[in-house]
Amino acid sequence: MIGLELVEDRESKTPMDAKFVADVFERTKDYGVLCSKAGRFGNVLRFLPPMCITEDDVDFALDVLDQSLKEATENMKKLKKK
């Protein structure tokens, strides 16, 4: 299992808003990468890759995660402007 804790900033480690994490979760799912939400504050994404995962699979999952985080960040900025 791989856990990715999302925080607002690295110094204070304030948990990222659970709605943002849910947005990232939905976007990764839409791209075909399954994970789960976890953590006391709902700010952790858990990945459970199979033992037979390939380097190409990892690269794909990281690309999807990167894209999902970018899209969720843009979406959050748009919502704050309204």
N, CA, C and O atoms as CSV, one atom per row, in Angstrom:
chain,resi,resn,atom,element,x,y,z
A,1,MET,N,N,0.845,-1.178,0.000
A,1,MET,CA,C,0.000,0.000,0.000
A,1,MET,C,C,0.888,1.238,0.000
A,1,MET,O,O,1.925,1.293,0.660
A,2,ILE,N,N,0.441,2.219,-0.762
A,2,ILE,CA,C,1.148,3.496,-0.834
A,2,ILE,C,C,0.149,4.575,-0.426
A,2,ILE,O,O,-0.918,4.696,-1.027
A,3,GLY,N,N,0.491,5.352,0.586
A,3,GLY,CA,C,-0.370,6.427,1.046
A,3,GLY,C,C,0.221,7.769,0.653
A,3,GLY,O,O,1.420,8.002,0.812
A,4,LEU,N,N,-0.615,8.638,0.147
A,4,LEU,CA,C,-0.192,9.978,-0.246
A,4,LEU,C,C,-1.041,10.976,0.542
A,4,LEU,O,O,-2.224,11.166,0.263
A,5,GLU,N,N,-0.404,11.612,1.539
A,5,GLU,CA,C,-1.116,12.587,2.358
A,5,GLU,C,C,-1.013,13.958,1.699
A,5,GLU,O,O,0.086,14.457,1.457
A,6,LEU,N,N,-2.153,14.560,1.412
A,6,LEU,CA,C,-2.179,15.869,0.775
A,6,LEU,C,C,-2.344,16.942,1.853
A,6,LEU,O,O,-3.258,16.883,2.675
A,7,VAL,N,N,-1.439,17.922,1.831
A,7,VAL,CA,C,-1.463,19.007,2.814
A,7,VAL,C,C,-1.456,20.343,2.090
A,7,VAL,O,O,-1.045,20.434,0.933
A,8,GLU,N,N,-1.917,21.382,2.785
A,8,GLU,CA,C,-1.958,22.711,2.184
A,8,GLU,C,C,-0.572,23.321,2.047
A,8,GLU,O,O,-0.284,23.994,1.057
A,9,ASP,N,N,0.286,23.094,3.031
A,9,ASP,CA,C,1.684,23.501,2.904
A,9,ASP,C,C,2.554,22.567,3.729
A,9,ASP,O,O,2.117,22.007,4.735
A,10,ARG,N,N,3.773,22.413,3.291
A,10,ARG,CA,C,4.665,21.418,3.879
A,10,ARG,C,C,5.131,21.769,5.279
A,10,ARG,O,O,5.458,20.878,6.062
A,11,GLU,N,N,5.167,23.044,5.604
A,11,GLU,CA,C,5.658,23.475,6.914
A,11,GLU,C,C,4.647,23.177,8.027
A,11,GLU,O,O,4.964,22.512,9.013
A,12,SER,N,N,3.436,23.680,7.847
A,12,SER,CA,C,2.426,23.507,8.897
A,12,SER,C,C,1.751,22.137,8.836
A,12,SER,O,O,1.194,21.664,9.826
A,13,LYS,N,N,1.807,21.510,7.664
A,13,LYS,CA,C,1.171,20.208,7.423
A,13,LYS,C,C,-0.333,20.238,7.677
A,13,LYS,O,O,-0.926,19.243,8.093
A,14,THR,N,N,-0.940,21.397,7.420
A,14,THR,CA,C,-2.391,21.516,7.532
A,14,THR,C,C,-3.031,20.601,6.492
A,14,THR,O,O,-2.688,20.675,5.313
A,15,PRO,N,N,-3.961,19.734,6.916
A,15,PRO,CA,C,-4.573,18.805,5.970
A,15,PRO,C,C,-5.274,19.539,4.822
A,15,PRO,O,O,-5.919,20.567,5.025
A,16,MET,N,N,-5.134,18.996,3.636
A,16,MET,CA,C,-5.826,19.535,2.462
A,16,MET,C,C,-7.322,19.320,2.654
A,16,MET,O,O,-7.745,18.343,3.273
A,17,ASP,N,N,-8.104,20.225,2.127
A,17,ASP,CA,C,-9.552,20.134,2.218
A,17,ASP,C,C,-10.040,18.815,1.618
A,17,ASP,O,O,-9.619,18.428,0.527
A,18,ALA,N,N,-10.918,18.138,2.327
A,18,ALA,CA,C,-11.411,16.832,1.878
A,18,ALA,C,C,-12.144,16.918,0.540
A,18,ALA,O,O,-12.152,15.950,-0.221
A,19,LYS,N,N,-12.761,18.070,0.242
A,19,LYS,CA,C,-13.449,18.231,-1.043
A,19,LYS,C,C,-12.445,18.236,-2.194
A,19,LYS,O,O,-12.719,17.692,-3.263
A,20,PHE,N,N,-11.294,18.846,-1.975
A,20,PHE,CA,C,-10.246,18.845,-2.993
A,20,PHE,C,C,-9.756,17.416,-3.235
A,20,PHE,O,O,-9.591,16.990,-4.378
A,21,VAL,N,N,-9.527,16.690,-2.151
A,21,VAL,CA,C,-9.050,15.303,-2.265
A,21,VAL,C,C,-10.090,14.444,-2.978
A,21,VAL,O,O,-9.744,13.588,-3.791
A,22,ALA,N,N,-11.365,14.676,-2.671
A,22,ALA,CA,C,-12.432,13.933,-3.348
A,22,ALA,C,C,-12.434,14.232,-4.842
A,22,ALA,O,O,-12.682,13.342,-5.656
A,23,ASP,N,N,-12.157,15.483,-5.203
A,23,ASP,CA,C,-12.081,15.863,-6.614
A,23,ASP,C,C,-10.929,15.131,-7.303
A,23,ASP,O,O,-11.098,14.602,-8.402
A,24,VAL,N,N,-9.776,15.101,-6.668
A,24,VAL,CA,C,-8.625,14.382,-7.227
A,24,VAL,C,C,-8.971,12.902,-7.371
A,24,VAL,O,O,-8.674,12.289,-8.397
A,25,PHE,N,N,-9.596,12.331,-6.347
A,25,PHE,CA,C,-10.001,10.922,-6.364
A,25,PHE,C,C,-10.893,10.619,-7.572
A,25,PHE,O,O,-10.664,9.648,-8.292
A,26,GLU,N,N,-11.898,11.448,-7.783
A,26,GLU,CA,C,-12.826,11.232,-8.902
A,26,GLU,C,C,-12.123,11.362,-10.248
A,26,GLU,O,O,-12.406,10.609,-11.180
A,27,ARG,N,N,-11.214,12.312,-10.343
A,27,ARG,CA,C,-10.495,12.502,-11.601
A,27,ARG,C,C,-9.570,11.322,-11.901
A,27,ARG,O,O,-9.497,10.878,-13.047
A,28,THR,N,N,-8.873,10.815,-10.906
A,28,THR,CA,C,-8.002,9.661,-11.152
A,28,THR,C,C,-8.839,8.458,-11.583
A,28,THR,O,O,-8.449,7.697,-12.468
A,29,LYS,N,N,-9.990,8.302,-10.943
A,29,LYS,CA,C,-10.884,7.198,-11.301
A,29,LYS,C,C,-11.345,7.337,-12.750
A,29,LYS,O,O,-11.384,6.358,-13.496
A,30,ASP,N,N,-11.697,8.571,-13.141
A,30,ASP,CA,C,-12.149,8.801,-14.511
A,30,ASP,C,C,-11.062,8.471,-15.535
A,30,ASP,O,O,-11.364,8.053,-16.653
A,31,TYR,N,N,-9.810,8.657,-15.156
A,31,TYR,CA,C,-8.686,8.335,-16.047
A,31,TYR,C,C,-8.286,6.856,-15.986
A,31,TYR,O,O,-7.437,6.415,-16.761
A,32,GLY,N,N,-8.886,6.094,-15.078
A,32,GLY,CA,C,-8.619,4.666,-15.028
A,32,GLY,C,C,-7.649,4.213,-13.956
A,32,GLY,O,O,-7.180,3.075,-13.988
A,33,VAL,N,N,-7.339,5.082,-13.008
A,33,VAL,CA,C,-6.463,4.688,-11.895
A,33,VAL,C,C,-7.314,4.656,-10.631
A,33,VAL,O,O,-7.885,5.669,-10.229
A,34,LEU,N,N,-7.391,3.493,-10.014
A,34,LEU,CA,C,-8.209,3.348,-8.819
A,34,LEU,C,C,-7.368,3.552,-7.571
A,34,LEU,O,O,-6.250,3.049,-7.464
A,35,CYS,N,N,-7.927,4.296,-6.635
A,35,CYS,CA,C,-7.306,4.492,-5.330
A,35,CYS,C,C,-8.450,4.613,-4.336
A,35,CYS,O,O,-9.615,4.492,-4.716
A,36,SER,N,N,-8.138,4.847,-3.089
A,36,SER,CA,C,-9.185,5.061,-2.097
A,36,SER,C,C,-8.833,6.283,-1.260
A,36,SER,O,O,-7.670,6.671,-1.157
A,37,LYS,N,N,-9.858,6.878,-0.666
A,37,LYS,CA,C,-9.656,8.020,0.221
A,37,LYS,C,C,-9.562,7.493,1.645
A,37,LYS,O,O,-10.249,6.542,2.017
A,38,ALA,N,N,-8.712,8.116,2.424
A,38,ALA,CA,C,-8.533,7.651,3.794
A,38,ALA,C,C,-8.033,8.805,4.659
A,38,ALA,O,O,-7.931,9.948,4.213
A,39,GLY,N,N,-7.734,8.474,5.878
A,39,GLY,CA,C,-7.162,9.453,6.791
A,39,GLY,C,C,-8.209,10.101,7.671
A,39,GLY,O,O,-9.380,10.204,7.305
A,40,ARG,N,N,-7.776,10.523,8.807
A,40,ARG,CA,C,-8.649,11.158,9.789
A,40,ARG,C,C,-9.366,12.384,9.216
A,40,ARG,O,O,-10.519,12.650,9.555
A,41,PHE,N,N,-8.680,13.119,8.355
A,41,PHE,CA,C,-9.248,14.334,7.782
A,41,PHE,C,C,-9.685,14.146,6.325
A,41,PHE,O,O,-10.052,15.112,5.656
A,42,GLY,N,N,-9.646,12.911,5.842
A,42,GLY,CA,C,-10.034,12.637,4.460
A,42,GLY,C,C,-9.068,13.206,3.442
A,42,GLY,O,O,-9.455,13.518,2.316
A,43,ASN,N,N,-7.800,13.344,3.839
A,43,ASN,CA,C,-6.811,13.983,2.963
A,43,ASN,C,C,-5.725,13.024,2.476
A,43,ASN,O,O,-4.656,13.455,2.042
A,44,VAL,N,N,-6.002,11.737,2.549
A,44,VAL,CA,C,-5.015,10.735,2.125
A,44,VAL,C,C,-5.587,9.922,0.971
A,44,VAL,O,O,-6.727,9.461,1.019
A,45,LEU,N,N,-4.772,9.757,-0.067
A,45,LEU,CA,C,-5.116,8.845,-1.155
A,45,LEU,C,C,-4.291,7.578,-0.969
A,45,LEU,O,O,-3.076,7.643,-0.778
A,46,ARG,N,N,-4.950,6.432,-1.025
A,46,ARG,CA,C,-4.251,5.155,-0.878
A,46,ARG,C,C,-4.259,4.411,-2.201
A,46,ARG,O,O,-5.293,4.272,-2.856
A,47,PHE,N,N,-3.098,3.943,-2.570
A,47,PHE,CA,C,-2.934,3.146,-3.786
A,47,PHE,C,C,-2.504,1.749,-3.374
A,47,PHE,O,O,-1.627,1.584,-2.526
A,48,LEU,N,N,-3.122,0.751,-3.975
A,48,LEU,CA,C,-2.804,-0.640,-3.681
A,48,LEU,C,C,-2.431,-1.348,-4.977
A,48,LEU,O,O,-3.235,-2.099,-5.530
A,49,PRO,N,N,-1.219,-1.112,-5.461
A,49,PRO,CA,C,-0.819,-1.713,-6.734
A,49,PRO,C,C,-0.594,-3.224,-6.589
A,49,PRO,O,O,-0.215,-3.701,-5.519
A,50,PRO,N,N,-0.827,-3.959,-7.658
A,50,PRO,CA,C,-0.571,-5.400,-7.615
A,50,PRO,C,C,0.935,-5.681,-7.599
A,50,PRO,O,O,1.736,-4.830,-7.987
A,51,MET,N,N,1.303,-6.857,-7.156
A,51,MET,CA,C,2.717,-7.238,-7.103
A,51,MET,C,C,3.331,-7.317,-8.502
A,51,MET,O,O,4.548,-7.210,-8.652
A,52,CYS,N,N,2.501,-7.501,-9.517
A,52,CYS,CA,C,3.009,-7.647,-10.889
A,52,CYS,C,C,3.014,-6.317,-11.647
A,52,CYS,O,O,3.047,-6.317,-12.878
A,53,ILE,N,N,2.981,-5.195,-10.943
A,53,ILE,CA,C,2.934,-3.892,-11.604
A,53,ILE,C,C,4.207,-3.670,-12.415
A,53,ILE,O,O,5.302,-4.050,-12.000
A,54,THR,N,N,4.042,-3.056,-13.562
A,54,THR,CA,C,5.191,-2.796,-14.432
A,54,THR,C,C,5.617,-1.330,-14.319
A,54,THR,O,O,4.894,-0.501,-13.767
A,55,GLU,N,N,6.773,-1.035,-14.839
A,55,GLU,CA,C,7.264,0.342,-14.839
A,55,GLU,C,C,6.326,1.244,-15.659
A,55,GLU,O,O,6.082,2.394,-15.294
A,56,ASP,N,N,5.813,0.710,-16.757
A,56,ASP,CA,C,4.863,1.467,-17.576
A,56,ASP,C,C,3.582,1.774,-16.800
A,56,ASP,O,O,3.021,2.862,-16.932
A,57,ASP,N,N,3.117,0.808,-15.984
A,57,ASP,CA,C,1.931,1.027,-15.160
A,57,ASP,C,C,2.170,2.149,-14.147
A,57,ASP,O,O,1.304,2.997,-13.932
A,58,VAL,N,N,3.341,2.144,-13.535
A,58,VAL,CA,C,3.686,3.177,-12.555
A,58,VAL,C,C,3.751,4.539,-13.238
A,58,VAL,O,O,3.231,5.527,-12.719
A,59,ASP,N,N,4.386,4.587,-14.393
A,59,ASP,CA,C,4.477,5.851,-15.132
A,59,ASP,C,C,3.090,6.381,-15.480
A,59,ASP,O,O,2.823,7.575,-15.352
A,60,PHE,N,N,2.216,5.489,-15.919
A,60,PHE,CA,C,0.849,5.889,-16.255
A,60,PHE,C,C,0.125,6.432,-15.025
A,60,PHE,O,O,-0.509,7.486,-15.089
A,61,ALA,N,N,0.218,5.715,-13.908
A,61,ALA,CA,C,-0.459,6.136,-12.678
A,61,ALA,C,C,0.053,7.494,-12.201
A,61,ALA,O,O,-0.730,8.332,-11.753
A,62,LEU,N,N,1.355,7.712,-12.296
A,62,LEU,CA,C,1.925,9.000,-11.877
A,62,LEU,C,C,1.486,10.125,-12.809
A,62,LEU,O,O,1.208,11.236,-12.356
A,63,ASP,N,N,1.424,9.843,-14.101
A,63,ASP,CA,C,0.938,10.844,-15.057
A,63,ASP,C,C,-0.521,11.212,-14.761
A,63,ASP,O,O,-0.891,12.386,-14.788
A,64,VAL,N,N,-1.333,10.207,-14.481
A,64,VAL,CA,C,-2.740,10.435,-14.157
A,64,VAL,C,C,-2.865,11.241,-12.869
A,64,VAL,O,O,-3.662,12.177,-12.798
A,65,LEU,N,N,-2.091,10.887,-11.858
A,65,LEU,CA,C,-2.138,11.614,-10.594
A,65,LEU,C,C,-1.728,13.070,-10.799
A,65,LEU,O,O,-2.367,13.979,-10.270
A,66,ASP,N,N,-0.677,13.286,-11.557
A,66,ASP,CA,C,-0.206,14.640,-11.841
A,66,ASP,C,C,-1.286,15.447,-12.554
A,66,ASP,O,O,-1.568,16.582,-12.169
A,67,GLN,N,N,-1.883,14.879,-13.574
A,67,GLN,CA,C,-2.934,15.564,-14.327
A,67,GLN,C,C,-4.148,15.836,-13.440
A,67,GLN,O,O,-4.730,16.919,-13.499
A,68,SER,N,N,-4.524,14.872,-12.631
A,68,SER,CA,C,-5.686,15.026,-11.752
A,68,SER,C,C,-5.460,16.129,-10.719
A,68,SER,O,O,-6.369,16.908,-10.432
A,69,LEU,N,N,-4.257,16.194,-10.164
A,69,LEU,CA,C,-3.935,17.253,-9.205
A,69,LEU,C,C,-3.975,18.631,-9.867
A,69,LEU,O,O,-4.476,19.592,-9.283
A,70,LYS,N,N,-3.448,18.719,-11.082
A,70,LYS,CA,C,-3.478,20.000,-11.813
A,70,LYS,C,C,-4.914,20.429,-12.091
A,70,LYS,O,O,-5.269,21.588,-11.876
A,71,GLU,N,N,-5.738,19.503,-12.566
A,71,GLU,CA,C,-7.123,19.834,-12.890
A,71,GLU,C,C,-7.913,20.215,-11.638
A,71,GLU,O,O,-8.701,21.160,-11.667
A,72,ALA,N,N,-7.707,19.494,-10.553
A,72,ALA,CA,C,-8.414,19.799,-9.308
A,72,ALA,C,C,-7.980,21.154,-8.759
A,72,ALA,O,O,-8.795,21.886,-8.198
A,73,THR,N,N,-6.706,21.489,-8.918
A,73,THR,CA,C,-6.208,22.787,-8.470
A,73,THR,C,C,-6.841,23.909,-9.286
A,73,THR,O,O,-7.263,24.925,-8.732
A,74,GLU,N,N,-6.905,23.725,-10.594
A,74,GLU,CA,C,-7.547,24.729,-11.450
A,74,GLU,C,C,-9.022,24.881,-11.102
A,74,GLU,O,O,-9.547,25.994,-11.063
A,75,ASN,N,N,-9.680,23.771,-10.853
A,75,ASN,CA,C,-11.089,23.800,-10.483
A,75,ASN,C,C,-11.277,24.549,-9.158
A,75,ASN,O,O,-12.217,25.331,-9.019
A,76,MET,N,N,-10.401,24.317,-8.198
A,76,MET,CA,C,-10.478,24.986,-6.904
A,76,MET,C,C,-10.287,26.494,-7.067
A,76,MET,O,O,-10.976,27.284,-6.421
A,77,LYS,N,N,-9.351,26.893,-7.933
A,77,LYS,CA,C,-9.118,28.320,-8.179
A,77,LYS,C,C,-10.353,28.964,-8.793
A,77,LYS,O,O,-10.718,30.080,-8.423
A,78,LYS,N,N,-11.002,28.273,-9.730
A,78,LYS,CA,C,-12.208,28.809,-10.371
A,78,LYS,C,C,-13.331,28.978,-9.346
A,78,LYS,O,O,-14.051,29.976,-9.363
A,79,LEU,N,N,-13.470,28.010,-8.468
A,79,LEU,CA,C,-14.532,28.077,-7.459
A,79,LEU,C,C,-14.288,29.209,-6.464
A,79,LEU,O,O,-15.242,29.832,-5.997
A,80,LYS,N,N,-13.039,29.482,-6.138
A,80,LYS,CA,C,-12.718,30.559,-5.201
A,80,LYS,C,C,-12.978,31.937,-5.801
A,80,LYS,O,O,-13.279,32.886,-5.077
A,81,LYS,N,N,-12.860,32.050,-7.133
A,81,LYS,CA,C,-13.098,33.327,-7.794
A,81,LYS,C,C,-14.564,33.706,-7.801
A,81,LYS,O,O,-14.908,34.887,-7.853
A,82,LYS,N,N,-15.428,32.705,-7.748
A,82,LYS,CA,C,-16.882,32.959,-7.822
A,82,LYS,C,C,-17.418,33.521,-6.536
A,82,LYS,O,O,-18.615,33.789,-6.431
